[in-house]
């Protein structure tokens, strides 16, 4: 068939296997931050073991004891202490010597006082979670101190061993500092890696777009229809992943805390513009197929996309010429008003923008500092565990504004209370279940609460830990029976590699970390002479007991309703959209002012992209709190949440379009446009207040006033002005946001006044 022949001729050239593997690693781990952490662990842990072995042997302590104590501080500090400054990393690593040794000595001294020993676990776990809001130094001390206390609790040691064990800890931390100095951060290289991972995700979007364009039109045969639906789903997933990595890159580049400069702001614009161009190309490809564009149009778009995939974004201008020429129009030809023509023109413009961004990146690469702590810029994206923050800021809002605000409760303090109560409940139950290893239940509580904020997140983490324990137990039991205790060097290598792999998975797939840890523990128990095949089932039971109690306590003590969290996530996004609406006409929102902006010119050039990125970040947070434990195809709250998400995601898309096409707000916009933006911002503020108050509150019913008439006036007033096109784009964006959010307002029982007038504007892709 002609379509098949054309498709085969234009199929994108595949990257080599090595390139794909490298790109995939960089896409999964931007900047190789997790990989670097795994390598640090792989080197620091055996170094700590060696120091511990040497010191323990010199003082007549059992060698296995020196190895275990030497490995612990090296591993914990590599996992917990992450800092872009080499000097601060060394200082933080050395500072934890005191809390670790004090906690270790205290637990050894308290061994005869069993009840006090158990009570102190509750206190220390409370402090560990509460310290998260006291600064990184306090958090380091609390985490490492708790680890040291558990070490002394689990090992029957005489008090005379405190001094040599303190020397083991000091030696382990010293070699860890040396390892951290050898693996010091390289901001320039990390930036190049980050960009390559970002580009790799962009290539995934373009490859998925090419597959969609090659899959066939709407009216094709049944097999082609199925292929088209699969290709569209693949494209949607690729765009979602690309959106997440774009937010991650923004957050990573701003994480070092150095003052932003002109070069950094230029880098921010390149990240935003590249993300926008590639995402728009993917969206346009899907739109061409879904609306049943003619085969020659799809093939022209496919050739253009393939050209960029084969030769890179620097050939974007050539791809744009190819697309327009094969479609039969020129860049200066008049628009015939058809949707297909608008999409083709939009794709050609994005190809050209992609070329400009690629060329500018090459110029900027030589200007970036090769030394120092990083190349940051001001960004609204906050990272948590190497990924954009999801439920963290939303839950913080819910705690600060909820029914417990009179208690001056914070999110970290709430989690600390949950941890203390849960451990107080779990300890006696775990002692009844298996008195010698009751601490497994304590660890189950600690793990489920660490890094989680909602009940759904905690249940998911508990399930991940259960799955990891089962898999790791099966592998660990087999390895113990194969290796035994006759191959200690093989076991040490295995333990170090597994800890490194687990460190990599710790911030991503938690079940990988749990599985690796259980395999390591099987080896440790084998060498201590306490391993049995029933050990892992007992560990699984106690871990799940701790997890279940932690989830139950968090749902009963200082509870926060899921609906309340969702309402605050919706409010956060509406606030971000309101700030963008005002920025679109050059008005700075006092509640969202950017402290990094110093001049009006700076604000004009940065504001729209920054506000759009804030909307994207809020969308990510909304998705995090709307993610259910089980997805039902129908159902009341789930269906309502889906509609809410659709309206807010549409508003985020319109904001990104306007920011990408305008760059900065129009100068001296017509009064009608300012009035429309002010009225729309007021409607959004009322809707946000009404949603967060809830349907049963006594607050007045929100009123949503449509702004279509004012936007038509603004477009008419801009006729003949040099910035007519920019004003039309701004008016069109405001109109589309008004349309999307008016539907949301109506679903939340707001009074919607007026109707949207369909005025002139830019046809959206």
N, C-alpha and C positions, 0 to 999 in steps of 0.2 A: 504494500500500500504506500502511497506517496507520503503519508504522515510518518510511517515507520522509517522510510528511507531518510527523510529529513531529520528525524530524531536521531538516528544512528550517526549521521554526519556531524551533527552539532552536539553530541553527547560530551559533557565536560571531561577533560583529561583528568584522570584520577591521580591524586598524590601518591607518592611511593609509600610502602608500608612503614618505613622508618619515619617518614615525615608525618604520617597519620598518627603513629604512636606518640611521637614527640608532641604534636599539636594537641592530641587528646589529653596527654598528661598536663600540658600547660593550661588547657581549657578547664580541666577538673580542678586544678590547683594553681590559680593565678599567681604569678611570681614565684611559683614553687615554694610557697611559705610552709605548707605542710610537709613537703619533701625535705626541705632544709631541717625542719624540726625532727623528722625521722632520722636523718643522717646524724644530727647532733646526739640523739639518743643512742644510736648505734655505736658511736665512738665513746661517748661519755660514760655509759653504763659499764662496759668492760674495763674502762680506766678506773672507775670507782671500785669495781670488784677487785682489781689488781692491788690497789692501794689498801683496801680493806683486808685482803688476804695477807699482805706483807705485814701490816701493823698487828693484826690478830696473832699471826705466827710469832712475831717478836715478843709479844706480851703473854704468850702461852694460852691464848683463847682458841676455841675451836675454829678451824679455818672456815667452815660453812657459815659460822656466825659473822666473821669479818666480811665475807663475800656478800651476804645478805644486807648487812648494815651499810656497807660501802656502796651497794647498788641503789639503795633507796633514795638518799638525798640527791644523787646524780640524776636519777630518773625523774623525781618529782620536780626539781628545778628546771630541767629541760622541758617538761610538760607545761609548767605553770608560768614561768618567767619568760615573757616574750616582749622585747623592748627594742626599738630601732637604734637606740644609743648603746654602743659597745661598753662605754664606761658605766652607764647606769645598769646594764645587764650584769656586769661584774660586781658592782656594789650590791645590787639586790640579791645576787647569788651568795655573796659572802655574808650578808646580814642575816640570812636564815640560820646560820650556825647556832646562834644563841637560842632561839625558840625550839629548834630541833633537839639540842642537847638538854635543855632544861626540861622539856616535855619527856624525853627519854629517861632522864634521871628521876623525874617525879613519878613516872609510872613504875619504875623499878622499886622505888622507895615505898610505894603504896601497895605493893603486892600482898602484904599481910592484911590490909584493910580492904577486903573485897567490895563491901557495900560502897565505901567512899570512892573506890576505883570506878565503879559503875556509874555513880552519880556524876563524877567528873567528866565522863564521856558525854553526858547530856549537855553539860556546860560548854565543853570545848566545841561540840558540834554547833551549838547555838552561836558561839563566837565566830566560828568559821563562816557561817552564812551572813551574820550581821556585819562582819568586817568587809564585805564586798562594797559597802558604801563608805568605808573609812579611808579609802585610798589603796594604791597597789602595794605599798610597803606593809600596811596592816594586813591586807589580804594574803600576801606571801607568808607572813609570820603565822597567821591563823591556820592556813592550809598545811604548811610544813610542820607546825607544832602538833597538829592533830595526827599527822603521819608518824611523827616521832613517838607520840604517846601510844599509838597502836603497836609500834615496834616493841616498846618496853612491856606492853601488856601481854603480847603474844609469846615473848621469849622469857623463860624462867632464868633470870640472870641475877648473880649476886651483886650487892652494892659496890663491891670492889672493882667491878668491870666498868663503872661509869667513866673513869678517866681514859682507859684505853679505847673505849667505844667513842668517847668524845673526840679522841685523836683520829679515829677512823672517819668520823663524820667530817672533821676539818680537812683531812687529806682528800676525801672524796669531793668535797666542795672546791678545794684548790685545783684539782685536776679538771673538774668541770668548768671552772673559770678559764683555764688554759684552753680547753676544747672550744668554749664559746668564743674566745678571742681568735682561734684559728678559723672558726665558722662565722666570723663577723659579718654583719649585713653589708651588702653591696647594692646601694639604692639604684645605681645606673643599670647594673645587670638585671636586677629585679624588675626595673621598669621595662627593659627590653623583653624580658620573659613575659611580663604581664601583657604587653602589647601583642606578643605573638599568640598568647592564649585568647585574647580578645579577637584578634583577626581570625583565628581558627574557628571560633564560634560564629563569626560573621560568614566564613566560608560554608559552614554547615547550613546557615540560612539560605545562602545563594544556591547551594546544591539542592536543597529541598525545594526552592523556587523553580529551579530547572526541571526537577522531577514533576512538579505540578504542571508546568507548561507543556511537558512532554506527555502527560498522562491522558489528555483528550478533553474534549468539550463535554458540556452537560448532556447533550442528546446522543452520546455514543452508546455502544453496545453495553450489555450488562457487565461483562468482564472489565471493560474500560471504565465503567462507572465505579466499580469497586476499587480499581487501581487509583482513580482520581480521588476518591474519598480517603484512601490510605495516604496518598501523597499530601493531601490537604491537612490531615492530622499530623503527619510528620512535620510539615511546615509550621503548624501551630506550636508544636513542641520545641522546634528549633528556635522560633522567635521568643518563646518564653525563657529558654535557657540563655539566649543572647541578652535578653532584657536583664536577667539576674546578674550575668557577668558584667554588664555595663554598670550596674549599681555597685557591684563589688569593686570594680576598678576605681570608680569615684571614691569609695570609702577608703580603699587601700592607699591611694595617692595622697589622701589628706591625713593619714594616720600618724605621721611622724611629728606633727605639731610645730613645724618650722613655719615662719611667716610666709604667706603666699607672695609671689612676685609676678611680673609680667609673663615670664616664661611658663610658670605653672598655670596661670589663667589661660594661656594659649593651649596648653595641653588639655585642660578641662574642655575647652571648646572643641578640640579635635575629637576627644572621646564622645562628646555629645553628638557632634555632627556626623561622625562615622556611624554611630549607633542609629541615628535617625535615618541616614541615607540607606543603610542596608535593611533596616526594618521596613522602611517604606517600599523598597524594591520587593521584599518578600510579600508584603501586603498587596502590592499592586499585581504581582503574579497571580496570587490567589483570586483577586477581583476579576482579572481577565478571564480566568477559567470559569469562575462561578457565574459570571454574567453571559457566558457562551460566546466569547469573542471569536471572530473568524480564525481559521487555522493559520492563514498567512500572518495575522497579527501575533498570534502566540508563537509562531516560529521565528518571527523577527525579534520578539522579546527574548526567546530562548537563545538565539544567536548572540544577542548583546550580553546576556548573563554569562553565557559560556566564555565569551571573550574575556570578561573580567576574571572568571575563575581560572582560566588558563594563564593569563598574563599579569594579573594583579590589578589593583584599583588604579594604578597609574595609567591604564588604558581605558579609563572611564569615559573620557571624551570621545575616543574612537567608538566605544560601545554605544554612546548616545547618537553619534552620526549614523552608525549602522542601523540602529533602531528606527530613527526618523526616516532614513532613506528607504529602507525596506517597507516602511509603512506608507511612504509616498507623500510625506510632508516635510517642510523645512522648519527650522527654529523660528523664522520670522513670519511664517504663514499665519493667516487668520484662523482663529479657533472656530470650528464648525458647530460647536456646542454639544457634540455627542460625548457620552461618558467614556467611550473607548478612546477617543482622541485625547481627552483630559488625562486619562491614565497613562497613555503613551508619552505625552508631554511631561507628566510628572516623573515617569521613570527616566526619561532622557535627562531631566534636570538633576535627578539624584545620582545618575551615573557621572555627570560632570562634577557634582559636589564631591563625590567619592574620589575622583582624580585630584581635586584641589586639596582635600584632606590628606591624601597619600603623599603628595609632593611637599606639603607643609610639614608633615611629620618627618620626612627625610631631612629637611632643613633644621627642624627643631632638635633632632637627635644629637647633632653636634653642639648645640647650645646648652644642653642639659648638664648639670654638674656631675662629675664622675666620682666625687667624694662628698662626704657629709652624711646627713641623716635622712635625706630624701628630697623629693620634689613635690611638695604638697600644694593644695589649694583649698579654698573654703568650699565645703560641700554640705548639703543637708543629710547625706547618707551616713548612717552610723552602722558600724560593723559589730557583730557579736559572734565570736568564734570563727572569724574569717569569712562570714557571710553577712549580707544585709540584715539588720535587726528586724526581727519579726514581731513577736508579741511583747517583747520587753518594754518598749515605751508605752504601749497601749495598756498593759497591766499596771505600769507605774501611774498612769493617769487614773485608772479605775481605783487604785488604792488611795491616791491622794485626794480624789473627789468623792469617793464612795461613802458608805455609812460609817466607816472607821476613821474618817479624817480627824475626828476630835481626839483620837488616841495618838495623833502625830505619827501614824504608821507609815513606813516606807515599804516598797516591794521587797527589799532585802531583809528588813526586820520581820516582815510577815513570813517570809520563807524560813528565817531563823526560828521563829516561834513554832512553825509547823515541824521543823526538824527536831527541836527539843521535845515536843509532845510525842511525836511519832517514835523517837528512840526510847523515851520513857515507857511507852507501851510495848515496844518490840523486845526490849531487853529481857523482861521476865518470861515472855513467850519463847524467845530463842533459847534461854537457859533451860526451859522445860524440854524443848525439842532436842537440843544438843548442847549441853553445858560447856563443853570444851571449845566450841567454835561459835559462840553466841554472836561474836562480832560480825559474822556474815550478815545477820539481820540488820545490824547497825549500818554496815556498808550499803546494804540494799536501800535503806532510807536515804543515806547521803547521796548515792548515785542518782536516784530518781529525782530528787529535789534539785540537784546541781544543774544549772543551765536551763531549767525549765520554768515555765511561768503559768501555764494553764493546765487544767485537769487533763485535757486531751493530750497535751505534750507529755505529761508525766505517765499517762497510761501507755502511750506509744514507746517511751523510753524503757519502761518496765518490760514491755513485750520484746523490745530489741535485746534487752539484757537476758531475758529468758531464752530467746533463740540462740544468742551467742554462747550462753552457758551450755546448752545442749550440744551444739556443734563442737565447741571447744572441748567439752568433756569427752565426746566420742573420740576426737583426734588425740587428746591428751592421754586417755587410757590406753589406746593402741600404742602410742609412742613409749609410754612407761614400760609396757610389756616387751616392746622391741629393744629398747635401749637399756632399761634397768638403771643400775647405778655404776655400771662397769665402764662407761664412756663419758667421764665428766667433761672432757673438753668439747665433745660433740654437744653435750647438754648445754654448756655455757654459750656456745655459738648459737644454738637453737633459741635459747632464752633471749639473747641480745637481739637477734633478728626479729623474733616475734614481738618484743617490746617496741622495736622501731616500726614495724608494720602496724601495730596497734596504735602507736602515736599518730601515724598518718590517718588512720580511720577514726581517731577520737573526735575530731571536729566535723566529721561527715557521716559515715555509716557507723553508728555506735556499736552495732552487733559485731562488726569486725574487731573492734577493740575488746569487747567482752570475750569473744572466742579466743583471741590471742592471749589474753590475761589468764583464762582458765587453763590453757595448755601450759603456760609458764608455771602456774600454781601446781599443776600435776607433777611437774618435774621437781619443784621445790619440796613438795610433800614426800615424794619418792626418796629424795636424799636425806630428809629428816626422819625417815623410817615410819611415817604415819599414814602412808597412802593405802587406801583400800578402794575397791571398785564402787563401794557405796558412798564414797566421799562426794562425788559430783552430784548425784541425786539429792543428797542432804544440802549441799551448797545451793542448788537450784531452789529447793523448798524454802530455805531461810532467806535467800535473796528476794524471792517472790513474796514472802511474808512481809519483809521490810518494805517492799515496793507497794504492796496492797495497803498496808497501814499508812504509809506516807500519803497515798492518794486519798484515802478515806479522811485522814486528818485535814488535808488541804481543802477538802470539800465541806468540812464541818466547822473548822476553826477559822474565823475571819473569812467567811466564804464570800466569793465574788461571783455573781451569776454570769453565766456565759453570755446571756443576752446583753447584760450591762457592758461586758468587755467589747462585744460586737458593736454596740451603739457608740462607744468611745472611739473605736477604730474608724467607724463611718464619720464621726465628727472630726477626727484628725485629718481625714482626707478632704472633707469639705472645707476645713480651715485652710489647707494647702491650696485648694482650688480657688478659694476667695483671694488669697494672696496673689495667685497668678493672675486672676482677673484684674486686680488693681494694677499689677505690674504691667499689664498689657497696654495700659494708657499712661504709664509712667508715674503711677502713684505708689509710694512705699507704704506697705502695711506696718503700722507701728508695732503690732504684736509679733510680726515676723521679720523685723528689721535684721539685716545682716551686719554684724559688727565688723566684718572684714572690709566692707565697702567704705572708702574714704572720700571719694569725690563723686560728683553727679555723673561725670563721664564714665567712671568705673561702674556705677550702678546701672547706667543705661546699657553698657555692653555685657554685664554679667547677669542682670536681674532675671530676664526671661528664662534663660537656660537653668539658672539656679532654682527658680520657682517651679519650673516644669519638672526638674529632677526631684524636688521635694514632693510633688504630687506622685511621681513614680514610686518614691520610697514609701509614701503613705499607702499606695495601692498594694505594695508588697506586704506591708504590715496587716492590711485588711485581709489579704489572702491567707496569711498565717493564722489569724484568729477564726477565719471561716472554715478552715480545713477540718472536716468532720472525722470521727473515728471510723465510721462506716458510711459510704455514699449510697443513698437511696435514690432510685430514679425519679420518684415523686415524693411528695410529703410537704406539709405546711411550712415549717421554719426553713427547711432546706430550699424549697422553691422560692420563698420570699428572699432568702439570702442570695440566691442565684440572680434574681432580678435586681437586687441592690448592687451586687457586684457588677452586673452588666452596665448599669447606668454610670457607676463611678469609674469603671474602666474606660467607658466611652469618653467621659470627661477628661480622663488622663490622656487618652489618645489625641483628643482635639488640642489639649494644651501642648503636647509634644510637637504636634504638627505646626502650630502657630509659632512656637519657639524656634523650631528648626527652619521655618521659612522666613521668619522676620529677623531673627538674630537679636534685635533690640526693639524696644517699643517705638512706635511712630512719634516723631517730634511734633509738639503742638497739635495734638489731635483735635478734631471738631468737638464743640461743646456737647453735641448730641451723643458722641461716642463716650465721652467722659461720664455723661449722665447715665447712659446705659450700663457702663461698668459699675458705677456707684450703686445703681438700683439692683443690679444682679448680685453684687457683693452683699448688700443688705438682705436680700432674699436668702442667700446662702447662709448668712449668719443666723437668721431666724430659724431656718431649717435645721442647722446644726444644733442650736440650743433646744429645739423641740425634740429632735431625735434622741439626744443624750438624756433629756428629762424623762423620756418614756411615754408610752401612750396613756398611762393612767395618772399622769401628773396634773397639777392644777395650773400649769403655765398656759398662757393664751395660745390658741391655735395659730401655727405659723401661716404667714401669707406670702405666697410666691407671685410676684408681679412680672409678667413676661415683658421682654424688652424689644420685641420685634420692630415696633413702630419707630423707636428711637434709633435702632440700627439702620433702618431704611433711610432715616433723615441724615444719619452720619455719612452713609455712602453717597447720598445725593449731594451733601455739602462738600464732599471731597472731590467731586467731579472737576477735572482740569488741574488739580494740584499735582505737583511733582511726586508727592508721596501717595497718590491715589491708590496705587496697587497695595501698598502697605496697610492703608486704612481699610481697604476692602478685606484684606486677609484678617486683620484684627476683628473687624465687624463679623466676618463669617465665623471666626473661632468663638466669639462671644455668643453668637446665635446658636451654634451647635452645642456649646456647654449649657446654655439656657434650655435648649430642647431636651437634652439628656437628663438634667437635674430636675426639670419640671415634672417629668414622669416619676422620678424618685419622690418628689414632694407630694404628688398626688397619691402615691401608694402609702405615704405616711400621714394621710388625712390632712394635709395642708390645704389651705384655700388658694387655688390657682386662678389668678386674675389675668385676663387678656389672652390673646392667641398669637402664636408665632407667625409673623409675616414672612413669606418667602421672597426676600429681596435679592438683588444681585450680589454675587460673591464668587468665590473660587470653588469650583466643583471639587469635592473631596474624593480622594481615591478610596 
